[in-house]
Amino acid sequence: MSSEKTRGKRPRGGSHQHRQAGNRLPDEVAGSHPFTTFQDLFLHYLAAERRLAENTLEAYQADLSAFLAFVAGHGITEPAQITANHIRDFLGHCHQQGISPRSNARRTSCLRAFFRFLLAEQLVPIDPTVLIDLPKPGRPLPKVLTVTEVDRLLAGTGDTTPLGLRNHAMLHLLYATGMRVSELVKLPVAAANLTAGYVRVLGKGNKERLVPFGEQARECLVVYLRDGRPHQLKKRRSDFLFLTGRGTAMTRLRFWQIIREAARGAGIRKTISPHILRHSFATHLLENGADLRSVQMMLGHADIATTQIYTHVDGNRLKNLHQKFHPRG
């Protein structure tokens, strides 16, 4: 299908909201490169009709962009020319580049949704993904820090600047609650109840949960709120608990940088991320006798099967202890 045929065209079929005045397509979609046009139509559909979260939309955009760049490099100019073999070649290329089976499975799901959309809008004659098997991602055990490594990470550097106090408080609160990094950086001031010792977290699907935190995290928050945050704000106002030097909300990427810098400073050689601290939170709770249902609630998992992966981590620890100390281990 040529770009002239798609230029200015609005989707038909199931995407009825695109035809409504309140959901008109961006002007820049018309006159774009054919692949860009189709990608923009799809992403607009995901945002307007399926109302996917911003992080999910970014993942779809990245996966789809990688695929379209790959097929364009092989002389494909229109989606109707794409076959199942092109998709298999792309997934094979991703595997050779070190992309994990789990990520390849996510990319396959993205392409399935993309071609189902194009087929529903009569923009391709067939859906080539029906011939593609979803890669089996497996379920790798989460990487965690030892309690000793966490202690070193949370020991701090003695930095009493406003940013130093902020970083120290964020690390303590993350390990104390097991929050996702996206939940941490968007946490409002009003969500932290220092008297009762819990935070009110707005998680995936706008589901709210209460997560307790201990005395050490509370003390770090008290010091930050007293000696750090007011200096960041100066005369400005913000609802966010953790702020940048400009008094604005922090990004997830910036906190990734902060936790990696803190790990290097603590002499931790493992590749570390905010999610590893979340994994460590759950694993250490279970190792010390917490029940699975309570950990599920604190993590904000909709399905307890998601939380059960941490029992495998604990099971490995028990197996190692058995082998080490049992006379016939």
C-alpha positions in Angstrom: 0.0 0.0 0.0 1.5 3.3 -1.0 1.8 6.3 1.2 -0.7 8.2 -1.0 -3.4 5.7 -0.1 -2.8 6.1 3.6 -2.2 9.8 3.6 -5.0 11.6 5.5 -6.8 8.3 6.0 -8.5 7.5 9.3 -8.9 3.9 10.5 -12.1 2.1 9.9 -13.7 -0.8 11.6 -13.3 -1.3 15.4 -11.4 2.0 16.0 -14.6 4.2 16.1 -13.1 6.7 18.5 -10.6 7.8 15.9 -13.5 9.2 13.9 -14.8 11.3 16.8 -13.9 15.0 16.9 -12.4 14.7 20.3 -9.9 12.0 19.2 -8.6 13.3 15.9 -5.3 12.0 14.8 -2.3 14.3 15.1 -1.7 16.5 12.0 1.8 15.2 11.6 0.6 11.7 11.0 -0.5 12.7 7.5 2.3 12.9 5.0 4.7 10.8 7.1 6.8 7.9 5.9 4.4 4.9 5.5 5.8 2.9 8.4 5.7 6.0 10.7 2.1 6.5 9.7 1.1 3.0 10.6 3.1 3.1 13.9 1.5 6.4 14.9 -2.0 5.1 14.1 -1.4 2.1 16.3 0.1 4.0 19.2 -2.7 6.5 19.0 -5.2 3.6 19.2 -3.4 2.1 22.2 -3.5 5.5 24.0 -7.0 6.6 23.1 -9.0 3.3 23.1 -7.0 0.8 25.2 -5.8 3.6 27.6 -2.5 1.9 28.2 -0.1 3.4 30.7 2.7 5.7 29.5 5.4 3.2 30.4 3.6 0.4 28.4 3.2 2.8 25.4 6.9 3.5 25.5 7.8 -0.2 25.5 5.4 -0.8 22.6 7.0 2.1 20.7 10.5 0.9 21.3 9.8 -2.7 20.3 7.8 -1.7 17.2 10.5 0.8 16.1 13.2 -1.8 16.4 11.1 -4.2 14.2 10.2 -1.7 11.6 13.8 -0.5 11.3 14.9 -4.1 10.8 12.4 -4.9 8.0 13.1 -1.5 6.3 16.8 -2.5 6.2 15.7 -5.6 4.3 14.0 -3.6 1.6 10.4 -3.8 3.0 8.5 -0.6 2.4 4.9 -1.5 3.3 3.4 -3.6 6.2 1.5 -5.7 3.6 4.8 -7.0 2.4 5.8 -8.4 5.8 5.6 -12.1 6.2 6.0 -14.6 9.1 9.6 -15.2 7.9 10.5 -11.6 8.3 9.2 -11.8 11.9 11.2 -15.0 12.6 14.3 -13.4 11.2 13.8 -10.4 13.4 13.4 -12.5 16.5 16.4 -14.5 15.6 18.4 -11.3 15.1 17.3 -10.2 18.6 18.5 -13.5 20.1 21.9 -13.1 18.4 22.1 -9.6 19.9 21.7 -11.1 23.4 18.0 -10.2 23.8 16.5 -12.5 26.4 13.7 -14.9 25.6 11.4 -12.9 27.9 12.1 -9.7 26.0 11.6 -11.5 22.7 8.2 -12.8 24.0 7.3 -9.2 24.8 8.3 -8.1 21.3 6.2 -10.9 19.8 3.2 -9.8 21.8 3.7 -6.2 20.6 3.9 -7.4 16.9 0.7 -9.5 17.4 -1.2 -6.5 18.7 0.2 -4.3 15.9 -0.9 -6.7 13.1 -4.2 -7.4 14.6 -4.8 -3.7 14.6 -3.8 -3.3 11.0 -5.9 -6.3 9.9 -9.0 -4.9 11.8 -8.5 -1.6 10.0 -8.1 -3.3 6.6 -4.6 -2.0 6.2 -3.1 -5.4 5.6 -4.7 -8.5 3.9 -3.4 -11.0 6.5 -1.9 -11.2 10.0 1.5 -12.9 9.6 1.9 -13.3 13.4 -0.7 -16.2 13.5 2.1 -18.4 12.2 4.5 -17.3 14.9 4.9 -19.3 18.2 5.4 -17.1 21.3 8.9 -17.7 22.6 9.0 -19.5 26.0 10.5 -16.9 28.3 11.1 -19.2 31.2 11.1 -17.7 34.7 14.6 -16.7 35.8 15.0 -16.3 39.5 15.2 -12.7 40.6 18.7 -11.3 41.5 18.9 -10.1 45.1 21.4 -8.5 47.4 22.5 -10.2 50.6 21.6 -8.6 53.9 25.2 -7.6 54.4 25.2 -5.9 50.9 22.0 -4.0 51.8 23.5 -2.8 55.1 26.6 -1.5 53.2 24.3 0.2 50.6 22.2 1.9 53.3 25.1 2.9 55.5 25.5 6.1 53.5 28.5 8.3 52.8 27.8 10.9 55.4 26.7 13.4 52.8 24.5 15.9 54.6 23.7 18.1 51.6 20.0 18.3 50.6 20.6 15.9 47.7 22.6 13.5 49.9 19.8 13.4 52.5 17.3 12.8 49.7 19.2 9.9 48.2 19.8 8.3 51.6 16.0 8.6 52.5 15.0 7.2 49.1 17.3 4.1 49.4 16.0 3.4 52.9 12.4 3.8 51.9 12.7 1.7 48.8 14.2 -1.3 50.8 11.8 -0.8 53.6 8.7 -0.9 51.4 9.7 -2.8 48.2 8.0 -0.1 46.1 8.5 0.0 42.3 10.8 2.8 41.3 7.9 4.5 39.4 5.9 4.5 42.6 8.8 5.9 44.6 9.6 8.9 42.4 6.0 9.9 42.1 5.2 9.5 45.8 3.4 12.6 47.2 4.4 14.1 50.5 0.9 13.4 51.9 1.3 9.7 51.2 4.0 9.2 53.9 2.5 8.9 57.4 5.5 9.3 59.7 3.5 8.9 62.9 1.9 5.6 61.9 4.9 4.4 59.9 3.4 3.6 56.5 3.1 4.9 53.0 0.0 5.0 50.8 1.2 3.7 47.4 -0.7 4.1 44.1 0.3 1.2 42.1 -0.5 -0.5 38.7 -4.1 0.0 37.6 -4.4 2.9 40.1 -4.8 0.3 42.9 -3.9 1.7 46.3 -2.1 -0.2 49.0 -0.7 0.6 52.4 2.9 -0.5 53.1 4.6 -0.2 56.5 8.2 1.0 57.0 10.5 0.7 60.0 12.2 3.1 62.3 15.4 3.6 60.3 13.5 4.6 57.2 11.3 6.9 59.3 14.3 8.7 60.8 15.9 9.2 57.4 12.6 10.7 56.1 12.4 13.0 59.1 15.9 14.3 58.6 15.3 14.8 54.8 12.0 16.6 55.4 13.5 18.8 58.0 17.0 19.6 56.6 16.9 18.6 52.9 13.6 19.2 51.1 13.0 22.8 52.3 16.4 23.8 50.8 15.4 22.2 47.5 12.1 23.9 47.4 13.2 27.3 48.6 10.1 29.4 48.0 8.5 27.0 45.5 5.7 24.5 46.1 5.5 20.8 45.2 3.3 17.8 46.1 6.1 15.3 45.4 8.1 13.9 48.4 11.4 13.5 46.6 12.7 16.4 44.5 15.5 17.3 42.2 17.9 20.2 42.8 15.5 22.4 40.8 12.6 21.5 43.1 10.8 19.2 40.5 9.9 15.6 40.6 12.6 13.1 39.9 12.7 10.7 36.9 13.1 6.9 37.1 16.3 7.2 35.1 17.9 9.6 37.6 17.2 7.3 40.5 18.7 4.4 38.5 21.9 6.5 38.4 21.7 7.3 42.1 21.4 3.7 43.2 24.2 2.6 40.9 26.5 5.3 42.2 25.6 4.4 45.8 26.4 0.7 45.1 29.8 1.6 43.6 30.5 3.7 46.7 29.5 0.8 48.9 31.9 -1.5 47.1 29.1 -3.7 45.7 30.3 -5.2 42.4 26.9 -6.6 41.3 24.9 -4.8 38.6 22.3 -3.2 40.7 18.9 -1.6 39.9 15.9 -0.3 41.9 14.1 -3.6 41.1 16.9 -5.6 42.7 16.2 -3.8 45.9 12.5 -4.6 45.5 13.5 -8.3 45.0 15.7 -8.2 48.1 12.9 -6.7 50.2 10.6 -9.6 49.3 13.2 -12.3 49.6 14.5 -11.2 52.9 11.0 -11.0 54.3 10.2 -14.6 53.3 13.6 -15.8 54.6 12.7 -14.4 58.0 9.3 -16.0 58.2 6.8 -13.6 56.5 3.8 -15.3 54.9 3.4 -15.1 51.1 0.1 -13.4 51.2 1.4 -10.5 53.2 4.4 -10.1 50.9 2.0 -10.1 47.9 0.0 -7.3 49.4 3.0 -5.2 50.2 4.4 -5.7 46.7 1.1 -4.8 45.1 0.9 -8.1 43.0 -2.5 -8.8 41.6 -1.8 -12.5 41.4 -0.1 -14.4 44.2 1.6 -16.6 41.5 3.8 -13.6 40.7 4.9 -13.5 44.3 5.6 -17.2 44.4 8.8 -16.8 42.5 10.4 -15.6 45.7 9.7 -18.9 47.4 12.0 -20.5 44.8 14.8 -18.1 45.9 14.2 -19.1 49.5 14.1 -22.8 48.5 17.5 -22.4 46.9 18.9 -21.0 50.1 17.4 -23.9 52.1 18.8 -26.4 49.6 22.3 -24.8 50.0 22.0 -25.0 53.7 21.0 -28.6 53.5 23.9 -29.5 51.3 26.3 -27.7 53.5 25.2 -29.0 56.9 23.4 -32.3 56.4 25.7 -35.4 56.9 24.6 -36.8 53.5 23.9 -33.5 51.8 
